[in-house]
Amino acid sequence: MAKKKKINIVYSTNQNFDYDYDDEQEEDTLPKSEQKLYVSIDRKQRKGKAVTLVEGFIGTDDDLKDLGKILKTKCGVGGSAKNGEIIIQGEHKDKVFDLLKNEGYGVKKKGG
């Protein structure tokens, strides 16, 4: 469900005026084989604590959250999924890579 942006319209003489919102439609989720996900370890802005970062997901927020939930459950840790990326607490780069590969996603490791 797309949220409407708040537009400040002060006055309109048209009684039937309805502002056309530029709705940003969510992209359809690409098939697993067409996805190109990047798995890396990140420590920036986290007080030195490492997280596993999965970037490059193209699709709906619900599908992103479902994939994030699967990864968090299999790794036995917490995390979050938003803005097209999944954050898994801790260093689980190899495990997440293998899990995504087994699910059928196109995956690449990023970084050392």
MODELLER restraints for C-alpha pairs under 7 A, 6 or more apart:
rsr = mdl.restraints
at = mdl.atoms
rsr.add(forms.Gaussian(group=physical.xy_distance, feature=features.Distance(at['CA:2:A'], at['CA:23:A']), mean=6.78, stdev=0.5))
rsr.add(forms.Gaussian(group=physical.xy_distance, feature=features.Distance(at['CA:2:A'], at['CA:25:A']), mean=6.78, stdev=0.5))
rsr.add(forms.Gaussian(group=physical.xy_distance, feature=features.Distance(at['CA:4:A'], at['CA:21:A']), mean=6.84, stdev=0.5))
rsr.add(forms.Gaussian(group=physical.xy_distance, feature=features.Distance(at['CA:4:A'], at['CA:23:A']), mean=6.94, stdev=0.5))
rsr.add(forms.Gaussian(group=physical.xy_distance, feature=features.Distance(at['CA:26:A'], at['CA:60:A']), mean=5.86, stdev=0.5))
rsr.add(forms.Gaussian(group=physical.xy_distance, feature=features.Distance(at['CA:27:A'], at['CA:59:A']), mean=5.22, stdev=0.5))
rsr.add(forms.Gaussian(group=physical.xy_distance, feature=features.Distance(at['CA:27:A'], at['CA:60:A']), mean=6.06, stdev=0.5))
rsr.add(forms.Gaussian(group=physical.xy_distance, feature=features.Distance(at['CA:28:A'], at['CA:59:A']), mean=5.08, stdev=0.5))
rsr.add(forms.Gaussian(group=physical.xy_distance, feature=features.Distance(at['CA:28:A'], at['CA:60:A']), mean=6.16, stdev=0.5))
rsr.add(forms.Gaussian(group=physical.xy_distance, feature=features.Distance(at['CA:29:A'], at['CA:58:A']), mean=5.90, stdev=0.5))
rsr.add(forms.Gaussian(group=physical.xy_distance, feature=features.Distance(at['CA:29:A'], at['CA:59:A']), mean=3.54, stdev=0.5))
rsr.add(forms.Gaussian(group=physical.xy_distance, feature=features.Distance(at['CA:29:A'], at['CA:60:A']), mean=5.80, stdev=0.5))
rsr.add(forms.Gaussian(group=physical.xy_distance, feature=features.Distance(at['CA:30:A'], at['CA:58:A']), mean=6.33, stdev=0.5))
rsr.add(forms.Gaussian(group=physical.xy_distance, feature=features.Distance(at['CA:30:A'], at['CA:59:A']), mean=6.21, stdev=0.5))
rsr.add(forms.Gaussian(group=physical.xy_distance, feature=features.Distance(at['CA:32:A'], at['CA:104:A']), mean=5.72, stdev=0.5))
rsr.add(forms.Gaussian(group=physical.xy_distance, feature=features.Distance(at['CA:32:A'], at['CA:105:A']), mean=4.69, stdev=0.5))
rsr.add(forms.Gaussian(group=physical.xy_distance, feature=features.Distance(at['CA:33:A'], at['CA:104:A']), mean=5.85, stdev=0.5))
rsr.add(forms.Gaussian(group=physical.xy_distance, feature=features.Distance(at['CA:33:A'], at['CA:105:A']), mean=5.15, stdev=0.5))
rsr.add(forms.Gaussian(group=physical.xy_distance, feature=features.Distance(at['CA:33:A'], at['CA:106:A']), mean=5.77, stdev=0.5))
rsr.add(forms.Gaussian(group=physical.xy_distance, feature=features.Distance(at['CA:34:A'], at['CA:106:A']), mean=6.70, stdev=0.5))
rsr.add(forms.Gaussian(group=physical.xy_distance, feature=features.Distance(at['CA:35:A'], at['CA:57:A']), mean=6.64, stdev=0.5))
rsr.add(forms.Gaussian(group=physical.xy_distance, feature=features.Distance(at['CA:35:A'], at['CA:58:A']), mean=6.99, stdev=0.5))
rsr.add(forms.Gaussian(group=physical.xy_distance, feature=features.Distance(at['CA:35:A'], at['CA:105:A']), mean=5.91, stdev=0.5))
rsr.add(forms.Gaussian(group=physical.xy_distance, feature=features.Distance(at['CA:35:A'], at['CA:106:A']), mean=5.53, stdev=0.5))
rsr.add(forms.Gaussian(group=physical.xy_distance, feature=features.Distance(at['CA:36:A'], at['CA:56:A']), mean=6.20, stdev=0.5))
rsr.add(forms.Gaussian(group=physical.xy_distance, feature=features.Distance(at['CA:36:A'], at['CA:106:A']), mean=4.85, stdev=0.5))
rsr.add(forms.Gaussian(group=physical.xy_distance, feature=features.Distance(at['CA:36:A'], at['CA:107:A']), mean=5.77, stdev=0.5))
rsr.add(forms.Gaussian(group=physical.xy_distance, feature=features.Distance(at['CA:37:A'], at['CA:54:A']), mean=6.47, stdev=0.5))
rsr.add(forms.Gaussian(group=physical.xy_distance, feature=features.Distance(at['CA:37:A'], at['CA:55:A']), mean=5.64, stdev=0.5))
rsr.add(forms.Gaussian(group=physical.xy_distance, feature=features.Distance(at['CA:37:A'], at['CA:56:A']), mean=4.89, stdev=0.5))
rsr.add(forms.Gaussian(group=physical.xy_distance, feature=features.Distance(at['CA:37:A'], at['CA:57:A']), mean=6.10, stdev=0.5))
rsr.add(forms.Gaussian(group=physical.xy_distance, feature=features.Distance(at['CA:37:A'], at['CA:106:A']), mean=6.13, stdev=0.5))
rsr.add(forms.Gaussian(group=physical.xy_distance, feature=features.Distance(at['CA:37:A'], at['CA:107:A']), mean=4.80, stdev=0.5))
rsr.add(forms.Gaussian(group=physical.xy_distance, feature=features.Distance(at['CA:37:A'], at['CA:108:A']), mean=6.32, stdev=0.5))
rsr.add(forms.Gaussian(group=physical.xy_distance, feature=features.Distance(at['CA:38:A'], at['CA:54:A']), mean=5.54, stdev=0.5))
rsr.add(forms.Gaussian(group=physical.xy_distance, feature=features.Distance(at['CA:38:A'], at['CA:55:A']), mean=5.15, stdev=0.5))
rsr.add(forms.Gaussian(group=physical.xy_distance, feature=features.Distance(at['CA:38:A'], at['CA:56:A']), mean=6.30, stdev=0.5))
rsr.add(forms.Gaussian(group=physical.xy_distance, feature=features.Distance(at['CA:38:A'], at['CA:107:A']), mean=5.86, stdev=0.5))
rsr.add(forms.Gaussian(group=physical.xy_distance, feature=features.Distance(at['CA:38:A'], at['CA:108:A']), mean=4.99, stdev=0.5))
rsr.add(forms.Gaussian(group=physical.xy_distance, feature=features.Distance(at['CA:38:A'], at['CA:109:A']), mean=5.71, stdev=0.5))
rsr.add(forms.Gaussian(group=physical.xy_distance, feature=features.Distance(at['CA:38:A'], at['CA:110:A']), mean=6.03, stdev=0.5))
rsr.add(forms.Gaussian(group=physical.xy_distance, feature=features.Distance(at['CA:39:A'], at['CA:52:A']), mean=6.96, stdev=0.5))
rsr.add(forms.Gaussian(group=physical.xy_distance, feature=features.Distance(at['CA:39:A'], at['CA:53:A']), mean=5.66, stdev=0.5))
rsr.add(forms.Gaussian(group=physical.xy_distance, feature=features.Distance(at['CA:39:A'], at['CA:54:A']), mean=4.65, stdev=0.5))
rsr.add(forms.Gaussian(group=physical.xy_distance, feature=features.Distance(at['CA:39:A'], at['CA:55:A']), mean=6.62, stdev=0.5))
rsr.add(forms.Gaussian(group=physical.xy_distance, feature=features.Distance(at['CA:39:A'], at['CA:93:A']), mean=6.38, stdev=0.5))
rsr.add(forms.Gaussian(group=physical.xy_distance, feature=features.Distance(at['CA:39:A'], at['CA:97:A']), mean=6.59, stdev=0.5))
rsr.add(forms.Gaussian(group=physical.xy_distance, feature=features.Distance(at['CA:39:A'], at['CA:108:A']), mean=6.30, stdev=0.5))
rsr.add(forms.Gaussian(group=physical.xy_distance, feature=features.Distance(at['CA:39:A'], at['CA:109:A']), mean=4.94, stdev=0.5))
rsr.add(forms.Gaussian(group=physical.xy_distance, feature=features.Distance(at['CA:39:A'], at['CA:110:A']), mean=5.72, stdev=0.5))
rsr.add(forms.Gaussian(group=physical.xy_distance, feature=features.Distance(at['CA:40:A'], at['CA:52:A']), mean=5.74, stdev=0.5))
rsr.add(forms.Gaussian(group=physical.xy_distance, feature=features.Distance(at['CA:40:A'], at['CA:53:A']), mean=5.21, stdev=0.5))
rsr.add(forms.Gaussian(group=physical.xy_distance, feature=features.Distance(at['CA:40:A'], at['CA:54:A']), mean=6.67, stdev=0.5))
rsr.add(forms.Gaussian(group=physical.xy_distance, feature=features.Distance(at['CA:40:A'], at['CA:93:A']), mean=6.25, stdev=0.5))
rsr.add(forms.Gaussian(group=physical.xy_distance, feature=features.Distance(at['CA:40:A'], at['CA:109:A']), mean=6.14, stdev=0.5))
rsr.add(forms.Gaussian(group=physical.xy_distance, feature=features.Distance(at['CA:40:A'], at['CA:110:A']), mean=4.99, stdev=0.5))
rsr.add(forms.Gaussian(group=physical.xy_distance, feature=features.Distance(at['CA:40:A'], at['CA:111:A']), mean=6.06, stdev=0.5))
rsr.add(forms.Gaussian(group=physical.xy_distance, feature=features.Distance(at['CA:41:A'], at['CA:50:A']), mean=6.43, stdev=0.5))
rsr.add(forms.Gaussian(group=physical.xy_distance, feature=features.Distance(at['CA:41:A'], at['CA:51:A']), mean=5.69, stdev=0.5))
rsr.add(forms.Gaussian(group=physical.xy_distance, feature=features.Distance(at['CA:41:A'], at['CA:52:A']), mean=4.65, stdev=0.5))
rsr.add(forms.Gaussian(group=physical.xy_distance, feature=features.Distance(at['CA:41:A'], at['CA:53:A']), mean=5.94, stdev=0.5))
rsr.add(forms.Gaussian(group=physical.xy_distance, feature=features.Distance(at['CA:41:A'], at['CA:91:A']), mean=6.57, stdev=0.5))
rsr.add(forms.Gaussian(group=physical.xy_distance, feature=features.Distance(at['CA:41:A'], at['CA:93:A']), mean=6.62, stdev=0.5))
rsr.add(forms.Gaussian(group=physical.xy_distance, feature=features.Distance(at['CA:42:A'], at['CA:50:A']), mean=5.66, stdev=0.5))
rsr.add(forms.Gaussian(group=physical.xy_distance, feature=features.Distance(at['CA:42:A'], at['CA:51:A']), mean=5.40, stdev=0.5))
rsr.add(forms.Gaussian(group=physical.xy_distance, feature=features.Distance(at['CA:42:A'], at['CA:52:A']), mean=6.30, stdev=0.5))
rsr.add(forms.Gaussian(group=physical.xy_distance, feature=features.Distance(at['CA:42:A'], at['CA:53:A']), mean=6.52, stdev=0.5))
rsr.add(forms.Gaussian(group=physical.xy_distance, feature=features.Distance(at['CA:43:A'], at['CA:49:A']), mean=5.68, stdev=0.5))
rsr.add(forms.Gaussian(group=physical.xy_distance, feature=features.Distance(at['CA:43:A'], at['CA:50:A']), mean=4.82, stdev=0.5))
rsr.add(forms.Gaussian(group=physical.xy_distance, feature=features.Distance(at['CA:43:A'], at['CA:51:A']), mean=6.53, stdev=0.5))
rsr.add(forms.Gaussian(group=physical.xy_distance, feature=features.Distance(at['CA:50:A'], at['CA:90:A']), mean=5.32, stdev=0.5))
rsr.add(forms.Gaussian(group=physical.xy_distance, feature=features.Distance(at['CA:50:A'], at['CA:91:A']), mean=6.00, stdev=0.5))
rsr.add(forms.Gaussian(group=physical.xy_distance, feature=features.Distance(at['CA:51:A'], at['CA:87:A']), mean=6.45, stdev=0.5))
rsr.add(forms.Gaussian(group=physical.xy_distance, feature=features.Distance(at['CA:51:A'], at['CA:88:A']), mean=5.63, stdev=0.5))
rsr.add(forms.Gaussian(group=physical.xy_distance, feature=features.Distance(at['CA:51:A'], at['CA:89:A']), mean=4.64, stdev=0.5))
rsr.add(forms.Gaussian(group=physical.xy_distance, feature=features.Distance(at['CA:51:A'], at['CA:90:A']), mean=4.61, stdev=0.5))
rsr.add(forms.Gaussian(group=physical.xy_distance, feature=features.Distance(at['CA:51:A'], at['CA:91:A']), mean=5.74, stdev=0.5))
rsr.add(forms.Gaussian(group=physical.xy_distance, feature=features.Distance(at['CA:52:A'], at['CA:87:A']), mean=5.82, stdev=0.5))
rsr.add(forms.Gaussian(group=physical.xy_distance, feature=features.Distance(at['CA:52:A'], at['CA:88:A']), mean=4.97, stdev=0.5))
rsr.add(forms.Gaussian(group=physical.xy_distance, feature=features.Distance(at['CA:52:A'], at['CA:89:A']), mean=6.30, stdev=0.5))
rsr.add(forms.Gaussian(group=physical.xy_distance, feature=features.Distance(at['CA:52:A'], at['CA:90:A']), mean=6.21, stdev=0.5))
rsr.add(forms.Gaussian(group=physical.xy_distance, feature=features.Distance(at['CA:52:A'], at['CA:91:A']), mean=5.65, stdev=0.5))
rsr.add(forms.Gaussian(group=physical.xy_distance, feature=features.Distance(at['CA:52:A'], at['CA:92:A']), mean=5.95, stdev=0.5))
rsr.add(forms.Gaussian(group=physical.xy_distance, feature=features.Distance(at['CA:52:A'], at['CA:93:A']), mean=5.85, stdev=0.5))
rsr.add(forms.Gaussian(group=physical.xy_distance, feature=features.Distance(at['CA:53:A'], at['CA:85:A']), mean=6.99, stdev=0.5))
rsr.add(forms.Gaussian(group=physical.xy_distance, feature=features.Distance(at['CA:53:A'], at['CA:86:A']), mean=5.84, stdev=0.5))
rsr.add(forms.Gaussian(group=physical.xy_distance, feature=features.Distance(at['CA:53:A'], at['CA:87:A']), mean=4.85, stdev=0.5))
rsr.add(forms.Gaussian(group=physical.xy_distance, feature=features.Distance(at['CA:53:A'], at['CA:88:A']), mean=6.43, stdev=0.5))
rsr.add(forms.Gaussian(group=physical.xy_distance, feature=features.Distance(at['CA:54:A'], at['CA:85:A']), mean=5.51, stdev=0.5))
rsr.add(forms.Gaussian(group=physical.xy_distance, feature=features.Distance(at['CA:54:A'], at['CA:86:A']), mean=4.98, stdev=0.5))
rsr.add(forms.Gaussian(group=physical.xy_distance, feature=features.Distance(at['CA:54:A'], at['CA:87:A']), mean=6.52, stdev=0.5))
rsr.add(forms.Gaussian(group=physical.xy_distance, feature=features.Distance(at['CA:55:A'], at['CA:84:A']), mean=6.58, stdev=0.5))
rsr.add(forms.Gaussian(group=physical.xy_distance, feature=features.Distance(at['CA:55:A'], at['CA:85:A']), mean=4.65, stdev=0.5))
rsr.add(forms.Gaussian(group=physical.xy_distance, feature=features.Distance(at['CA:55:A'], at['CA:86:A']), mean=6.68, stdev=0.5))
rsr.add(forms.Gaussian(group=physical.xy_distance, feature=features.Distance(at['CA:56:A'], at['CA:84:A']), mean=6.45, stdev=0.5))
rsr.add(forms.Gaussian(group=physical.xy_distance, feature=features.Distance(at['CA:56:A'], at['CA:85:A']), mean=6.71, stdev=0.5))
rsr.add(forms.Gaussian(group=physical.xy_distance, feature=features.Distance(at['CA:57:A'], at['CA:84:A']), mean=5.38, stdev=0.5))
rsr.add(forms.Gaussian(group=physical.xy_distance, feature=features.Distance(at['CA:57:A'], at['CA:85:A']), mean=6.52, stdev=0.5))
rsr.add(forms.Gaussian(group=physical.xy_distance, feature=features.Distance(at['CA:58:A'], at['CA:84:A']), mean=6.77, stdev=0.5))
rsr.add(forms.Gaussian(group=physical.xy_distance, feature=features.Distance(at['CA:64:A'], at['CA:81:A']), mean=6.41, stdev=0.5))
rsr.add(forms.Gaussian(group=physical.xy_distance, feature=features.Distance(at['CA:65:A'], at['CA:81:A']), mean=5.42, stdev=0.5))
rsr.add(forms.Gaussian(group=physical.xy_distance, feature=features.Distance(at['CA:68:A'], at['CA:80:A']), mean=6.88, stdev=0.5))
rsr.add(forms.Gaussian(group=physical.xy_distance, feature=features.Distance(at['CA:68:A'], at['CA:81:A']), mean=5.73, stdev=0.5))
rsr.add(forms.Gaussian(group=physical.xy_distance, feature=features.Distance(at['CA:68:A'], at['CA:86:A']), mean=5.88, stdev=0.5))
rsr.add(forms.Gaussian(group=physical.xy_distance, feature=features.Distance(at['CA:71:A'], at['CA:96:A']), mean=6.78, stdev=0.5))
rsr.add(forms.Gaussian(group=physical.xy_distance, feature=features.Distance(at['CA:72:A'], at['CA:78:A']), mean=5.78, stdev=0.5))
rsr.add(forms.Gaussian(group=physical.xy_distance, feature=features.Distance(at['CA:72:A'], at['CA:79:A']), mean=6.60, stdev=0.5))
rsr.add(forms.Gaussian(group=physical.xy_distance, feature=features.Distance(at['CA:72:A'], at['CA:88:A']), mean=6.44, stdev=0.5))
rsr.add(forms.Gaussian(group=physical.xy_distance, feature=features.Distance(at['CA:77:A'], at['CA:88:A']), mean=7.00, stdev=0.5))
rsr.add(forms.Gaussian(group=physical.xy_distance, feature=features.Distance(at['CA:77:A'], at['CA:89:A']), mean=6.15, stdev=0.5))
rsr.add(forms.Gaussian(group=physical.xy_distance, feature=features.Distance(at['CA:78:A'], at['CA:88:A']), mean=6.19, stdev=0.5))
rsr.add(forms.Gaussian(group=physical.xy_distance, feature=features.Distance(at['CA:78:A'], at['CA:89:A']), mean=5.69, stdev=0.5))
rsr.add(forms.Gaussian(group=physical.xy_distance, feature=features.Distance(at['CA:79:A'], at['CA:87:A']), mean=5.21, stdev=0.5))
rsr.add(forms.Gaussian(group=physical.xy_distance, feature=features.Distance(at['CA:79:A'], at['CA:88:A']), mean=4.46, stdev=0.5))
rsr.add(forms.Gaussian(group=physical.xy_distance, feature=features.Distance(at['CA:79:A'], at['CA:89:A']), mean=5.42, stdev=0.5))
rsr.add(forms.Gaussian(group=physical.xy_distance, feature=features.Distance(at['CA:80:A'], at['CA:86:A']), mean=5.87, stdev=0.5))
rsr.add(forms.Gaussian(group=physical.xy_distance, feature=features.Distance(at['CA:80:A'], at['CA:87:A']), mean=5.21, stdev=0.5))
rsr.add(forms.Gaussian(group=physical.xy_distance, feature=features.Distance(at['CA:80:A'], at['CA:88:A']), mean=6.79, stdev=0.5))
rsr.add(forms.Gaussian(group=physical.xy_distance, feature=features.Distance(at['CA:81:A'], at['CA:87:A']), mean=6.21, stdev=0.5))
rsr.add(forms.Gaussian(group=physical.xy_distance, feature=features.Distance(at['CA:97:A'], at['CA:107:A']), mean=6.74, stdev=0.5))
rsr.add(forms.Gaussian(group=physical.xy_distance, feature=features.Distance(at['CA:100:A'], at['CA:107:A']), mean=6.87, stdev=0.5))
rsr.add(forms.Gaussian(group=physical.xy_distance, feature=features.Distance(at['CA:101:A'], at['CA:107:A']), mean=6.35, stdev=0.5))
